[in-house]
Structures are given as C-alpha cells and as structure tokens.
Amino acid sequence: MKKSKSIENKIKSLSLILAILVFWQLASKLELLPKYMLPSPIDVVKALISDFPTLMVHARTSLLEAFCGLFIGVALGFLSAILMDRFDYFERSFYPILVITQTIPTVAIAPLLVLWMGYGIAPKITLIVIVTFFPIAIGLFEGFRSADKDRINLLKAMGASQGEIFKFVKLPSSLNQFFAALKISASYSIVGAVIAEWLGGYEGLGVYMMRVKKSFSYDKMFAVIFLISALSLALMSGVTLLKKLVMPWENAKREVKNNLPM
C-alpha cells in the first residue's frame, strides 16, 4: 500500500514538472517574453547538447572543488561536533561563533577570499568548507545530544569509557541527523563552488556561466543552471545510497513497516 502511494507521489511530481515545461514552451512560443530573455526548453536542450564537451570540462573543475571542500567541511564539522559534545566550555565558546559565521552572506566572503588567496582553487575550496561545515557540525551535535540517556547511564554503570559510549550509543543515534545534514552540505558544495567561480578563475561552471552571460547567450545560461541542478541532485542521491549502505537496519525497518497489514 505504501509502495503504491510512493509511486503515485512520484508520478504526480513528474506530471507537475512536465506541466511546467509545457507551459514554459508555450510561453516562449507565444513570445510572452523576448526569446533572448526566455529561451524555450527545446533551445536549452539544444544548447546543452552543443556545448556538452565544454560543459564537462568546466563541470570536472567544479566537482573537484566541491568534493575537496565537502570532504574538509565534513571532517571539520565532525571534529567540532565531538569537541562541543565532550567539552561544555568548548560548546559555550564555539557555538555562538559557529552561528555568527552563517549570518555573513556568502557573496560577501567570496571577494575577500579571492583577494587573500588569488584566483586558484584555494579560495573556492575555502568557501565550500565554510558553507558545508555548519550543517554537519550542528546536525551531528544535535544527534549526539539526542542519544538515549538511559542507555548512556547503563553503560556508565557497567564501567564503559567515554569512547565506548560514543561508539555504541552516541554515534549510531546521530547517523540519521548526519546524513540529513550531509545531503544539505552536498547540495551546498556545488552552489558554493559556482559562487566562488563567479568572482574569478580559469575553469568551472561559474566561470562558464559568467562568459555566456556577457555574450547574452541565455539558452546556454539556462543549460548550465540545469546542469548544476542535476549535479546537486546526483550528489544528494549518492548520499541517500551511502546511507542505505551504512545503515542497513533502517531499510529492514522500512520493509517490516511496508509489510505490516493495514
């Protein structure tokens, strides 16, 4: 019953996307807006196909930046969450700073990073680390704090060390929050790379986007936007697959629920 409902929801989503594309095509065909401002979906697909080799070269650079920044951001977020959970004084001093960093607009930080680090890959990775670090740190920290207190007290009574409590209680209980945060960070990593590339660089989807914008090739502009969205969705799907591999018990629970009589 639940499976059929899930399929039904997917069909509805696809139908809505198809309806939007049809409306977009009609709006472009009827020239409700000038064609150079609103190219049709067909023109966008043609631009995507014609510039595909070039887009792949730029996408390779953006993905390299995104993966490097995401890896560093996840590592730093994991370390910060552990320190905040383990030491109360570190939480009290570091948590407010962590929140303040997220109130600064990304587009305001990017020019400073380029000024300090140049037009290479370093400022791009740094910006991605900044935007991906926060969801991981907060998600994991909240996951650690939501661990079952009774299980923790039981392990303490049995003489378990802090490391054992972390390994057997806190870490498993925080995995759902971690993967939810990782999905957000994965999508942010591509967007962060593109924003950093807007301000300078030699390759990358952001650089390509600025070039086609200056030449008023808005069909190519929409094509690169679609590609960025597709890459973000692919990364999020990769995180979902990784979660299934790391947390097989969640799949077993879901199957049991689906097989229960309604």
C-alpha positions in Angstrom: 0.0 0.0 0.0 2.8 2.4 1.0 4.8 1.5 -2.1 1.9 2.2 -4.4 1.4 5.6 -2.6 5.1 6.4 -3.1 4.9 5.6 -6.8 1.7 7.7 -7.1 3.6 10.7 -5.4 6.5 10.3 -7.9 4.1 10.3 -10.8 2.4 13.5 -9.5 5.8 15.2 -9.2 6.8 14.2 -12.7 3.5 15.4 -14.0 3.9 18.8 -12.3 7.4 19.1 -13.8 6.1 18.2 -17.3 3.3 20.7 -16.9 5.8 23.4 -16.0 7.9 22.6 -19.1 4.9 22.6 -21.4 3.8 26.0 -20.0 7.4 27.3 -20.4 7.5 26.1 -24.0 4.1 27.7 -24.8 5.2 31.0 -23.1 8.3 31.1 -25.2 6.5 30.1 -28.4 3.9 32.8 -27.9 6.7 35.3 -27.1 5.2 36.4 -23.8 8.8 37.5 -23.1 11.5 38.1 -25.7 13.2 34.9 -26.8 16.7 36.1 -25.8 15.3 36.6 -22.2 13.3 33.4 -22.0 14.6 30.7 -24.4 12.4 27.7 -24.8 13.2 24.3 -23.1 14.0 22.9 -26.6 16.5 25.7 -27.2 18.1 25.0 -23.7 18.4 21.3 -24.5 20.0 22.1 -27.9 22.5 24.4 -26.1 23.2 21.7 -23.6 23.9 19.2 -26.3 26.0 21.5 -28.5 28.2 22.7 -25.6 28.3 19.4 -23.7 32.0 18.7 -24.1 32.9 22.2 -22.9 30.4 21.9 -20.0 32.0 18.6 -19.0 35.5 20.3 -18.8 34.1 23.0 -16.5 32.0 20.6 -14.5 35.1 18.5 -13.8 36.7 21.5 -12.2 33.6 22.4 -10.2 33.2 18.9 -9.0 36.8 18.6 -7.9 36.4 21.8 -5.8 33.1 20.6 -4.4 34.5 17.2 -3.4 37.6 18.6 -1.8 35.6 21.3 0.1 32.9 18.9 1.2 35.5 16.4 2.5 37.3 19.0 4.5 34.0 20.5 5.7 32.6 17.1 6.9 35.9 16.4 8.7 36.0 19.7 10.5 32.2 19.5 11.3 32.7 16.1 12.7 35.6 17.2 14.9 33.8 20.3 16.1 30.6 18.3 17.0 32.7 15.8 19.0 34.5 18.7 20.9 31.2 20.5 21.6 29.7 17.4 22.9 32.7 16.4 25.0 33.6 19.7 26.5 30.9 22.2 27.7 33.3 25.1 27.7 34.1 24.5 24.0 30.3 24.4 23.2 29.7 27.7 25.1 32.6 29.5 23.4 32.5 28.0 19.9 28.7 27.5 19.2 28.0 31.3 19.1 30.9 31.8 16.7 29.6 29.0 14.6 26.2 30.6 14.3 27.6 34.1 13.6 29.6 32.8 10.6 26.3 31.8 9.0 24.9 35.3 9.2 27.5 36.6 6.8 26.4 36.4 3.1 28.5 34.0 1.0 28.8 36.6 -1.8 30.4 39.0 0.8 33.0 36.5 1.8 33.9 35.3 -1.7 35.6 38.5 -2.9 37.8 38.6 0.3 38.9 35.0 -0.2 39.9 35.8 -3.8 41.7 38.9 -2.6 43.6 36.9 0.0 44.2 33.7 -1.9 44.2 34.6 -5.5 42.3 33.1 -8.4 43.4 29.5 -7.9 41.5 26.6 -6.3 42.2 27.6 -2.7 39.6 30.3 -2.3 36.9 28.1 -3.9 37.6 25.2 -1.6 37.7 27.5 1.4 34.3 29.0 0.6 32.9 25.5 0.1 34.3 24.4 3.5 32.6 27.4 5.1 29.1 26.6 3.6 29.3 22.8 4.2 30.8 22.9 7.7 27.9 24.3 9.6 25.1 21.8 8.7 27.4 18.9 9.6 28.6 20.4 12.9 25.1 21.3 14.0 23.4 18.1 12.8 26.0 15.8 14.4 26.0 17.8 17.7 22.2 17.6 18.0 22.4 13.9 17.2 24.9 13.3 19.9 22.8 15.2 22.4 19.6 13.3 21.5 21.2 10.0 22.4 19.2 7.8 24.8 20.2 8.9 28.3 19.2 5.6 29.9 21.5 3.6 27.6 24.3 6.0 28.4 23.7 5.7 32.1 23.6 1.9 31.8 27.0 1.8 30.0 28.4 4.1 32.7 27.2 1.8 35.4 28.9 -1.1 33.6 32.2 0.8 33.6 32.2 1.9 29.9 34.6 4.6 28.9 33.6 7.8 27.1 35.0 6.3 23.9 32.8 3.2 24.2 29.7 5.3 25.0 30.4 7.4 21.9 31.0 4.3 19.7 28.0 2.2 20.9 25.4 4.9 21.7 26.0 8.4 20.5 27.4 7.8 17.1 24.7 5.3 15.9 22.0 7.6 17.3 23.3 10.5 15.3 23.6 8.9 11.9 20.1 10.0 10.7 20.9 13.6 11.6 24.4 13.3 10.0 23.1 12.0 6.6 20.3 14.6 6.6 23.0 17.3 7.2 25.3 15.7 4.6 22.5 16.0 1.9 22.3 19.7 2.6 26.1 20.1 2.5 26.4 18.1 -0.7 24.0 20.4 -2.5 25.7 23.5 -1.0 29.1 22.3 -2.2 28.2 22.7 -5.9 26.5 26.0 -5.3 29.4 27.3 -3.2 31.9 26.3 -6.0 29.8 28.2 -8.6 29.5 31.3 -6.5 33.3 31.3 -5.8 34.0 30.9 -9.6 31.8 33.9 -10.4 34.4 36.2 -8.9 37.4 34.9 -10.8 39.0 31.8 -12.1 40.1 30.0 -15.3 37.7 27.0 -15.3 34.5 25.9 -13.7 30.7 26.1 -14.2 30.7 29.6 -12.6 33.3 30.9 -15.0 31.4 29.4 -17.9 28.2 31.0 -16.6 29.7 34.4 -16.5 31.1 34.1 -20.0 27.8 33.1 -21.6 26.0 35.9 -19.6 28.3 38.5 -21.0 27.6 37.2 -24.5 23.8 37.3 -23.8 23.6 33.5 -24.6 20.8 32.9 -22.2 20.0 29.5 -23.7 23.5 28.4 -22.5 22.9 30.1 -19.2 19.8 28.0 -18.6 21.6 24.9 -19.8 24.4 25.4 -17.1 21.7 26.1 -14.5 20.1 22.7 -15.3 23.4 21.0 -15.2 24.2 22.5 -11.8 20.8 21.3 -10.5 21.4 17.8 -12.0 24.8 17.6 -10.3 23.3 18.6 -6.9 20.6 16.0 -7.2 23.1 13.4 -8.2 25.2 14.2 -5.1 22.1 14.0 -2.9 21.2 10.7 -4.4 24.7 9.5 -3.7 24.3 10.4 0.0 21.0 8.5 0.1 22.7 5.4 -1.4 25.6 5.8 1.1 23.0 6.0 4.0 21.4 2.7 2.8 24.9 1.0 2.8 25.9 2.4 6.2 22.5 1.9 7.9 21.1 -1.4 6.6 18.9 -1.7 9.7 16.8 1.3 8.5 16.0 -0.5 5.3 14.9 -3.6 7.3 12.7 -1.4 9.5 11.1 0.2 6.4 10.4 -3.2 4.8 8.8 -4.5 8.0 6.6 -1.4 8.1 5.6 -1.8 4.5 4.7 -5.5 5.0 2.5 -4.9 8.0 -1.2 -5.3 7.4 -3.1 -2.0 7.2 
